[in-house]
Amino acid sequence: MGIQMAAIITGGVLAGIQLDKWLQLKFPIFTLVLTLLSVFLAIYYFIKDILKK
């Protein structure tokens, strides 16, 4: 479960960084938004998994 959460968050962070680089933005808005989204997604999957057991 921990590895899955880390993978989701890492994927969101890396995708945000790449989008910010590609669009050449001065403020890393995609990094912030995708990081927060991936953290909430990881927590959602964690809670969903705990409730299933």
C-alpha positions in Angstrom: 0.0 0.0 0.0 2.8 2.4 0.8 4.6 1.8 -2.5 1.3 2.4 -4.4 0.8 5.7 -2.5 4.4 6.8 -3.2 4.0 5.8 -6.9 0.8 7.9 -7.3 2.3 10.9 -5.6 5.6 10.7 -7.5 3.7 10.3 -10.8 1.7 13.5 -10.0 4.8 15.5 -9.1 6.8 14.4 -12.1 3.9 15.1 -14.5 3.5 18.5 -13.0 7.2 19.3 -13.3 7.2 18.2 -17.0 4.1 20.3 -17.8 5.6 23.3 -16.2 8.8 22.8 -18.1 7.0 22.2 -21.4 4.8 25.3 -21.1 7.8 27.3 -19.7 5.8 28.7 -16.8 7.5 30.9 -14.2 5.2 29.8 -11.4 5.0 26.0 -11.0 1.1 25.9 -11.0 0.9 22.4 -12.5 3.4 21.0 -10.1 1.4 22.3 -7.2 -2.0 21.3 -8.5 -1.0 17.8 -9.6 0.9 17.2 -6.4 -2.2 18.1 -4.3 -4.4 16.0 -6.6 -2.2 13.0 -6.4 -2.0 13.2 -2.6 -5.8 13.3 -2.3 -6.0 10.4 -4.8 -3.5 8.4 -2.8 -5.4 9.0 0.4 -8.7 8.1 -1.3 -7.2 4.8 -2.4 -5.8 4.1 1.0 -9.2 4.8 2.7 -11.0 2.7 0.1 -8.6 -0.2 0.7 -8.9 0.0 4.5 -12.7 0.0 4.4 -12.7 -3.0 2.0 -10.8 -5.1 4.6 
